[in-house]
């Protein structure tokens, strides 16, 4: 797996699946006794017209995209998680069998730019 493949997988299993999950919860919360706040959100959402539902889904997509983008910025080292001058760095490796690939190499394209 290379960096672009990693980002593509994150788009699919994190971004897209999160958006679908929230949308499905808004349509119909799951479980025997869904949380009251989810039931209230679902009732509100289901009373919206189609245009407003589309706007809500756009807000959800923007929130998920922004969150994942920010997390990738942290992995890339361009968004600080430490306040001190002596900062460390995060290294993300993909390992399979004897292969070990650094996915967020500082001399390569940033993960957040691939998103």
Secondary structure, DSSP 8 states (H G I E B T S, - for coil): --HHHHHHHHIIIIIIHHHHHHHHHHH---STT--HHHHHHHHHHHTS-HHHHHHHHHHHHHHHHHHHHHHHHHHHTSS-S--SSS------EEEETTEEEESS-TTS--HHHH-
